[in-house]
Every structure is written in C-alpha cells, then in structure tokens.
Amino acid sequence: MGLLEDIEGRYNTGDLESDWRSALNEGGLSADDREGLLLEIRNTWRELLRILRDVDDEHERGRALVNAYIEERSRWLLINTQLQFQMFRDGRPDLRRSHRAMLVSRFAEFLEQFLDPGEIEVINRFLAKPAGGGMPAEAVTSLEEQLSDLYADREALQQGLGTGDPEAILGMVASLEDQVNDQYAASETLQTRLGISDPDDVLNFVESMDEQLRDLYADNENAIIVDGRSVTVMGASKILVRRKP
C-alpha cells in the first residue's frame, strides 16, 4: 500500500471527523462556530489530499507530507502564541480560536503517524527555538542537513531492502530473527540426538550410514540364513540335498 492510500484509508476509517465534532460539541460553541471550524479543518484536509494526489512520486509525496506537517505545527504555534497574549491582556482567550488550535493540533497528530520519528524530532526541535529576530542561518542550514540525512537514510533503506517504511523493516527483522531462532533450535536438536550439529558432520554421518546399509544389503543378497530347523535362502542361491544310497 502506498502513502496516499494509507493516509486516505486511515482518515476514512479512523473516525477523525467524529472525534473533531465530539470535541467541538463539548466546548460551548455556537452551532455556526462549530460548523465553521469543521469546514476549515476539512478544507485543510482536502487541500492536502489534492496536493498528494498530484504528486505521483512516492518519495516526493513523502516530502510534501513533511511540509504539510510543518505547516500545521507552525499554525498551531502561531495560534497558541495569540491565545497566550489574549489571556495575558484580557484574562481569557478567544473561545473559537482556542478550538481552532485544538483541531489543528489533532490534525498534526494525525499526520505524525505517517512520519519517521526522527523527522518529527528534528522539526519540533527547530520550531521550539526562540525566534530572536529571526532564525540564525546556521540553524536553518542544520535543519536542512538533518532532514537531508534522514531522506538519504530512507533512500538507502529503499534501495537495499526494497522499503523505507519503518514498520515494514521491523517486520523483516522479526522474520529474520524467527528464522535464526528456528535454525538454532534445529542445531540443538541435532546435537542432542546425534551428538553433532555442524552441517558437514551431519552430511558425513548420513553418508556413512548409507554406506553401511548398502554393505549390509550386499552381504545379505545371496546369504543362507539357518535359524534352528528353518533355512532361508536370500537371492538366487540354491541348496541341493542328496539322499544317501
């Protein structure tokens, strides 16, 4: 499943809009404000969906999603700053803007599940830095370098393993661990039953047993077995019994 299909599937089956509506219903907002806020966040989602559909390269689609996450996190910080100053000046923040910040935060959390934890950490560390009249050029460069390194790592995983998705890689590692454990268990069984576990030793043991069986079959092929009064003739041998005159 590609990134676009995964995002659309989780949005449609995750009851995200029901969660938004439920949170808005508990906030004391008017019906018009509730519907207006829902329309705003839906439009944000639809715009992102249009962008991701137009970007038909999976790698570039991932970059677009990172940019969308940065945009939503920045929007939340911007509104949150406004609310803090409203609280300081008026004693209470604007109710509608508070709920707008809540919806933006939840939408950003929804996007986080499709990003690498390293990307999220780098972005939030960058956004948490105080502006101080503007972000220093070296800080911006550092952010770009860290994101470039993360993309390079993901591309290397894609080329080497056929996937850059962390969950898929974890599944591959778990499968390999199971196979290794199975091999160790098989070696322990051979060691317990035969006293050997090395593949070459096992092969030599089997070949030796095969040779011994072949020798036994050859010895018995024309044998005459006397057991008490019973005489068994193996193969084509004959016994002639002559009576005394």
C-alpha atoms as a printed R data frame, in Angstrom:
    type eleno elety resid chain resno       x       y      z
1   ATOM     1    CA   MET     A     1   0.000   0.000  0.000
2   ATOM     2    CA   GLY     A     2   1.334   3.441 -0.948
3   ATOM     3    CA   LEU     A     3   1.455   6.509  1.268
4   ATOM     4    CA   LEU     A     4  -1.591   8.134 -0.335
5   ATOM     5    CA   GLU     A     5  -3.757   5.041  0.027
6   ATOM     6    CA   ASP     A     6  -2.616   4.589  3.621
7   ATOM     7    CA   ILE     A     7  -3.476   8.184  4.559
8   ATOM     8    CA   GLU     A     8  -6.878   8.104  2.872
9   ATOM     9    CA   GLY     A     9  -7.690   4.717  4.415
10  ATOM    10    CA   ARG     A    10  -6.835   5.790  7.954
11  ATOM    11    CA   TYR     A    11  -8.683   9.080  7.572
12  ATOM    12    CA   ASN     A    12 -11.828   7.366  6.333
13  ATOM    13    CA   THR     A    13 -11.788   4.533  8.892
14  ATOM    14    CA   GLY     A    14 -10.325   6.352 11.877
15  ATOM    15    CA   ASP     A    15 -13.428   8.382 12.850
16  ATOM    16    CA   LEU     A    16 -11.288  11.511 12.832
17  ATOM    17    CA   GLU     A    17 -14.166  13.834 11.931
18  ATOM    18    CA   SER     A    18 -16.346  12.245 14.620
19  ATOM    19    CA   ASP     A    19 -13.585  12.985 17.118
20  ATOM    20    CA   TRP     A    20 -13.417  16.599 15.955
21  ATOM    21    CA   ARG     A    21 -17.176  17.056 16.151
22  ATOM    22    CA   SER     A    22 -17.338  15.479 19.606
23  ATOM    23    CA   ALA     A    23 -14.631  17.806 20.931
24  ATOM    24    CA   LEU     A    24 -16.359  20.860 19.474
25  ATOM    25    CA   ASN     A    25 -19.721  19.889 20.976
26  ATOM    26    CA   GLU     A    26 -18.211  19.961 24.452
27  ATOM    27    CA   GLY     A    27 -16.747  23.442 24.138
28  ATOM    28    CA   GLY     A    28 -19.761  25.726 24.494
29  ATOM    29    CA   LEU     A    29 -19.505  26.994 20.923
30  ATOM    30    CA   SER     A    30 -22.468  28.104 18.852
31  ATOM    31    CA   ALA     A    31 -23.690  25.826 16.091
32  ATOM    32    CA   ASP     A    32 -22.394  28.260 13.458
33  ATOM    33    CA   ASP     A    33 -18.928  28.327 15.036
34  ATOM    34    CA   ARG     A    34 -18.819  24.539 15.242
35  ATOM    35    CA   GLU     A    35 -19.766  24.091 11.600
36  ATOM    36    CA   GLY     A    36 -17.404  26.864 10.543
37  ATOM    37    CA   LEU     A    37 -14.448  25.269 12.322
38  ATOM    38    CA   LEU     A    38 -15.259  21.850 10.887
39  ATOM    39    CA   LEU     A    39 -15.394  23.365  7.409
40  ATOM    40    CA   GLU     A    40 -11.969  24.997  7.919
41  ATOM    41    CA   ILE     A    41 -10.253  21.780  9.006
42  ATOM    42    CA   ARG     A    42 -11.997  19.787  6.256
43  ATOM    43    CA   ASN     A    43 -10.719  22.281  3.682
44  ATOM    44    CA   THR     A    44  -7.200  21.847  5.077
45  ATOM    45    CA   TRP     A    45  -7.520  18.081  4.659
46  ATOM    46    CA   ARG     A    46  -8.951  18.372  1.137
47  ATOM    47    CA   GLU     A    47  -6.178  20.707  0.040
48  ATOM    48    CA   LEU     A    48  -3.543  18.295  1.343
49  ATOM    49    CA   LEU     A    49  -5.285  15.409 -0.409
50  ATOM    50    CA   ARG     A    50  -5.279  17.282 -3.739
51  ATOM    51    CA   ILE     A    51  -1.569  18.002 -3.370
52  ATOM    52    CA   LEU     A    52  -0.688  14.402 -2.538
53  ATOM    53    CA   ARG     A    53  -2.732  13.122 -5.473
54  ATOM    54    CA   ASP     A    54  -0.963  15.463 -7.885
55  ATOM    55    CA   VAL     A    55   2.489  14.494 -6.585
56  ATOM    56    CA   ASP     A    56   2.629  10.990 -8.068
57  ATOM    57    CA   ASP     A    57   6.212  10.217 -6.983
58  ATOM    58    CA   GLU     A    58   6.238   8.325 -3.683
59  ATOM    59    CA   HIS     A    59   9.456   9.950 -2.430
60  ATOM    60    CA   GLU     A    60   8.312  13.486 -3.261
61  ATOM    61    CA   ARG     A    61   4.907  12.686 -1.797
62  ATOM    62    CA   GLY     A    62   6.659  11.916  1.480
63  ATOM    63    CA   ARG     A    63   8.418  15.278  1.343
64  ATOM    64    CA   ALA     A    64   5.102  17.034  0.705
65  ATOM    65    CA   LEU     A    65   3.639  15.357  3.768
66  ATOM    66    CA   VAL     A    66   6.573  16.566  5.886
67  ATOM    67    CA   ASN     A    67   5.943  20.112  4.641
68  ATOM    68    CA   ALA     A    68   2.244  19.795  5.483
69  ATOM    69    CA   TYR     A    69   3.129  18.667  8.992
70  ATOM    70    CA   ILE     A    70   5.489  21.636  9.425
71  ATOM    71    CA   GLU     A    71   2.708  23.937  8.242
72  ATOM    72    CA   GLU     A    72   0.173  22.574 10.737
73  ATOM    73    CA   ARG     A    73   2.636  22.600 13.639
74  ATOM    74    CA   SER     A    74   3.595  26.188 12.770
75  ATOM    75    CA   ARG     A    75  -0.065  27.164 12.560
76  ATOM    76    CA   TRP     A    76  -0.713  25.688 16.000
77  ATOM    77    CA   LEU     A    77   2.261  27.574 17.486
78  ATOM    78    CA   LEU     A    78   1.073  30.791 15.870
79  ATOM    79    CA   ILE     A    79  -2.474  30.484 17.234
80  ATOM    80    CA   ASN     A    80  -1.182  29.363 20.619
81  ATOM    81    CA   THR     A    81   1.001  32.481 20.832
82  ATOM    82    CA   GLN     A    82  -2.040  34.617 20.045
83  ATOM    83    CA   LEU     A    83  -4.068  32.866 22.759
84  ATOM    84    CA   GLN     A    84  -1.347  33.398 25.346
85  ATOM    85    CA   PHE     A    85  -1.306  37.129 24.721
86  ATOM    86    CA   GLN     A    86  -5.098  37.258 24.808
87  ATOM    87    CA   MET     A    87  -5.008  35.509 28.155
88  ATOM    88    CA   PHE     A    88  -2.424  37.960 29.485
89  ATOM    89    CA   ARG     A    89  -4.280  41.020 28.179
90  ATOM    90    CA   ASP     A    90  -7.951  40.054 28.594
91  ATOM    91    CA   GLY     A    91  -7.856  37.346 31.221
92  ATOM    92    CA   ARG     A    92  -9.265  34.748 28.850
93  ATOM    93    CA   PRO     A    93  -8.533  33.545 25.309
94  ATOM    94    CA   ASP     A    94 -10.957  33.689 22.409
95  ATOM    95    CA   LEU     A    95 -13.133  30.562 22.589
96  ATOM    96    CA   ARG     A    96 -13.356  29.997 18.846
97  ATOM    97    CA   ARG     A    97  -9.606  30.422 18.348
98  ATOM    98    CA   SER     A    98  -8.934  28.014 21.216
99  ATOM    99    CA   HIS     A    99 -10.959  25.348 19.461
100 ATOM   100    CA   ARG     A   100  -9.289  26.157 16.165
101 ATOM   101    CA   ALA     A   101  -5.921  25.487 17.827
102 ATOM   102    CA   MET     A   102  -7.250  22.194 19.200
103 ATOM   103    CA   LEU     A   103  -8.364  20.998 15.739
104 ATOM   104    CA   VAL     A   104  -5.046  21.998 14.161
105 ATOM   105    CA   SER     A   105  -3.154  20.142 16.887
106 ATOM   106    CA   ARG     A   106  -5.204  16.978 16.380
107 ATOM   107    CA   PHE     A   107  -4.758  17.125 12.626
108 ATOM   108    CA   ALA     A   108  -0.982  17.458 13.093
109 ATOM   109    CA   GLU     A   109  -1.087  14.425 15.400
110 ATOM   110    CA   PHE     A   110  -2.933  12.520 12.663
111 ATOM   111    CA   LEU     A   111  -0.132  13.342 10.189
112 ATOM   112    CA   GLU     A   112   2.581  12.288 12.659
113 ATOM   113    CA   GLN     A   113   1.718   8.593 12.293
114 ATOM   114    CA   PHE     A   114   2.960   8.689  8.679
115 ATOM   115    CA   LEU     A   115   6.293  10.359  9.501
116 ATOM   116    CA   ASP     A   116   9.565   8.973 10.757
117 ATOM   117    CA   PRO     A   117  10.114   9.722 14.474
118 ATOM   118    CA   GLY     A   118  13.462  11.254 13.581
119 ATOM   119    CA   GLU     A   119  11.789  13.706 11.220
120 ATOM   120    CA   ILE     A   120   9.262  14.695 13.871
121 ATOM   121    CA   GLU     A   121  12.013  15.285 16.437
122 ATOM   122    CA   VAL     A   122  14.057  17.461 14.080
123 ATOM   123    CA   ILE     A   123  11.040  19.545 13.047
124 ATOM   124    CA   ASN     A   124   9.770  20.140 16.576
125 ATOM   125    CA   ARG     A   125  13.252  20.971 17.846
126 ATOM   126    CA   PHE     A   126  13.559  23.527 15.083
127 ATOM   127    CA   LEU     A   127  10.134  25.051 15.768
128 ATOM   128    CA   ALA     A   128  10.797  25.222 19.500
129 ATOM   129    CA   LYS     A   129  13.815  27.506 19.070
130 ATOM   130    CA   PRO     A   130  13.132  31.150 20.014
131 ATOM   131    CA   ALA     A   131  12.978  33.456 17.027
132 ATOM   132    CA   GLY     A   132  15.148  36.253 18.448
133 ATOM   133    CA   GLY     A   133  14.547  38.492 15.467
134 ATOM   134    CA   GLY     A   134  14.899  35.654 13.005
135 ATOM   135    CA   MET     A   135  16.254  32.167 12.855
136 ATOM   136    CA   PRO     A   136  20.049  32.113 12.506
137 ATOM   137    CA   ALA     A   137  21.211  30.947  9.103
138 ATOM   138    CA   GLU     A   138  23.261  28.151 10.669
139 ATOM   139    CA   ALA     A   139  20.135  26.812 12.425
140 ATOM   140    CA   VAL     A   140  18.201  26.717  9.154
141 ATOM   141    CA   THR     A   141  21.143  25.023  7.456
142 ATOM   142    CA   SER     A   142  21.338  22.495 10.281
143 ATOM   143    CA   LEU     A   143  17.666  21.657  9.883
144 ATOM   144    CA   GLU     A   144  18.039  21.198  6.141
145 ATOM   145    CA   GLU     A   145  21.102  18.989  6.630
146 ATOM   146    CA   GLN     A   146  19.356  16.810  9.214
147 ATOM   147    CA   LEU     A   147  16.295  16.358  7.009
148 ATOM   148    CA   SER     A   148  18.545  15.613  4.012
149 ATOM   149    CA   ASP     A   149  20.352  12.969  6.056
150 ATOM   150    CA   LEU     A   150  17.038  11.413  7.057
151 ATOM   151    CA   TYR     A   151  15.881  11.319  3.425
152 ATOM   152    CA   ALA     A   152  19.230   9.816  2.370
153 ATOM   153    CA   ASP     A   153  18.888   7.127  5.033
154 ATOM   154    CA   ARG     A   154  15.381   6.318  3.861
155 ATOM   155    CA   GLU     A   155  16.509   6.120  0.222
156 ATOM   156    CA   ALA     A   156  19.355   3.788  1.212
157 ATOM   157    CA   LEU     A   157  16.892   1.527  3.007
158 ATOM   158    CA   GLN     A   158  14.578   1.630 -0.010
159 ATOM   159    CA   GLN     A   159  17.381   0.568 -2.349
160 ATOM   160    CA   GLY     A   160  18.863  -2.051 -0.028
161 ATOM   161    CA   LEU     A   161  15.711  -3.604  1.436
162 ATOM   162    CA   GLY     A   162  13.040  -2.606 -1.048
163 ATOM   163    CA   THR     A   163  11.255  -0.422  1.524
164 ATOM   164    CA   GLY     A   164  11.914   2.630  3.667
165 ATOM   165    CA   ASP     A   165   8.864   2.154  5.853
166 ATOM   166    CA   PRO     A   166   9.886   1.562  9.497
167 ATOM   167    CA   GLU     A   167   7.026  -0.872 10.160
168 ATOM   168    CA   ALA     A   168   7.915  -2.976  7.121
169 ATOM   169    CA   ILE     A   169  11.587  -3.057  8.137
170 ATOM   170    CA   LEU     A   170  10.661  -4.120 11.672
171 ATOM   171    CA   GLY     A   171   8.581  -6.918 10.166
172 ATOM   172    CA   MET     A   172  11.521  -8.057  8.055
173 ATOM   173    CA   VAL     A   173  13.845  -8.031 11.063
174 ATOM   174    CA   ALA     A   174  11.327 -10.012 13.125
175 ATOM   175    CA   SER     A   175  11.031 -12.586 10.329
176 ATOM   176    CA   LEU     A   176  14.814 -12.942 10.143
177 ATOM   177    CA   GLU     A   177  15.010 -13.351 13.919
178 ATOM   178    CA   ASP     A   178  12.420 -16.140 13.734
179 ATOM   179    CA   GLN     A   179  14.420 -17.915 11.032
180 ATOM   180    CA   VAL     A   180  17.638 -17.611 13.057
181 ATOM   181    CA   ASN     A   181  15.888 -18.997 16.143
182 ATOM   182    CA   ASP     A   182  14.492 -21.898 14.093
183 ATOM   183    CA   GLN     A   183  17.981 -22.731 12.834
184 ATOM   184    CA   TYR     A   184  19.425 -22.659 16.353
185 ATOM   185    CA   ALA     A   185  16.612 -24.922 17.541
186 ATOM   186    CA   ALA     A   186  17.304 -27.362 14.695
187 ATOM   187    CA   SER     A   187  21.023 -27.378 15.533
188 ATOM   188    CA   GLU     A   188  20.278 -28.079 19.191
189 ATOM   189    CA   THR     A   189  18.019 -30.997 18.217
190 ATOM   190    CA   LEU     A   190  20.770 -32.495 16.023
191 ATOM   191    CA   GLN     A   191  23.324 -32.024 18.784
192 ATOM   192    CA   THR     A   192  21.057 -33.721 21.324
193 ATOM   193    CA   ARG     A   193  20.004 -36.644 19.103
194 ATOM   194    CA   LEU     A   194  23.201 -37.280 17.132
195 ATOM   195    CA   GLY     A   195  25.921 -35.550 19.121
196 ATOM   196    CA   ILE     A   196  26.746 -33.355 16.119
197 ATOM   197    CA   SER     A   197  25.301 -30.148 14.655
198 ATOM   198    CA   ASP     A   198  27.843 -28.999 12.070
199 ATOM   199    CA   PRO     A   199  26.345 -29.405  8.550
200 ATOM   200    CA   ASP     A   200  29.455 -31.128  7.196
201 ATOM   201    CA   ASP     A   201  29.484 -33.570 10.119
202 ATOM   202    CA   VAL     A   202  25.791 -34.312  9.644
203 ATOM   203    CA   LEU     A   203  26.327 -34.920  5.913
204 ATOM   204    CA   ASN     A   204  29.270 -37.262  6.605
205 ATOM   205    CA   PHE     A   205  27.188 -39.090  9.223
206 ATOM   206    CA   VAL     A   206  24.312 -39.655  6.785
207 ATOM   207    CA   GLU     A   207  26.677 -40.783  4.009
208 ATOM   208    CA   SER     A   208  28.377 -43.206  6.413
209 ATOM   209    CA   MET     A   209  25.047 -44.692  7.467
210 ATOM   210    CA   ASP     A   210  24.070 -45.039  3.815
211 ATOM   211    CA   GLU     A   211  27.294 -46.894  3.007
212 ATOM   212    CA   GLN     A   212  26.821 -49.259  5.939
213 ATOM   213    CA   LEU     A   213  23.281 -50.062  4.816
214 ATOM   214    CA   ARG     A   214  24.474 -50.728  1.275
215 ATOM   215    CA   ASP     A   215  27.145 -53.106  2.592
216 ATOM   216    CA   LEU     A   216  24.586 -54.949  4.720
217 ATOM   217    CA   TYR     A   217  22.224 -55.315  1.769
218 ATOM   218    CA   ALA     A   218  25.101 -56.630 -0.376
219 ATOM   219    CA   ASP     A   219  26.129 -59.159  2.287
220 ATOM   220    CA   ASN     A   220  22.583 -60.417  2.620
221 ATOM   221    CA   GLU     A   221  21.846 -60.540 -1.073
222 ATOM   222    CA   ASN     A   222  22.990 -64.181 -1.538
223 ATOM   223    CA   ALA     A   223  23.124 -65.309  2.068
224 ATOM   224    CA   ILE     A   224  21.752 -68.526  3.540
225 ATOM   225    CA   ILE     A   225  20.269 -67.982  6.972
226 ATOM   226    CA   VAL     A   226  19.894 -71.050  9.244
227 ATOM   227    CA   ASP     A   227  17.692 -70.484 12.246
228 ATOM   228    CA   GLY     A   228  17.130 -73.750 14.117
229 ATOM   229    CA   ARG     A   229  15.286 -76.043 11.712
230 ATOM   230    CA   SER     A   230  14.480 -73.155  9.393
231 ATOM   231    CA   VAL     A   231  16.676 -72.382  6.400
232 ATOM   232    CA   THR     A   232  16.151 -69.119  4.498
233 ATOM   233    CA   VAL     A   233  17.788 -68.609  1.137
234 ATOM   234    CA   MET     A   234  18.368 -64.986  0.107
235 ATOM   235    CA   GLY     A   235  18.699 -64.141 -3.557
236 ATOM   236    CA   ALA     A   236  19.151 -66.742 -6.307
237 ATOM   237    CA   SER     A   237  21.241 -69.270 -4.330
238 ATOM   238    CA   LYS     A   238  20.126 -72.915 -4.333
239 ATOM   239    CA   ILE     A   239  20.583 -75.761 -1.849
240 ATOM   240    CA   LEU     A   240  20.912 -79.331 -3.178
241 ATOM   241    CA   VAL     A   241  20.143 -82.082 -0.715
242 ATOM   242    CA   ARG     A   242  21.220 -85.619 -1.817
243 ATOM   243    CA   ARG     A   243  19.988 -88.686 -0.139
244 ATOM   244    CA   LYS     A   244  22.471 -91.381  0.722
245 ATOM   245    CA   PRO     A   245  22.018 -94.519 -1.432
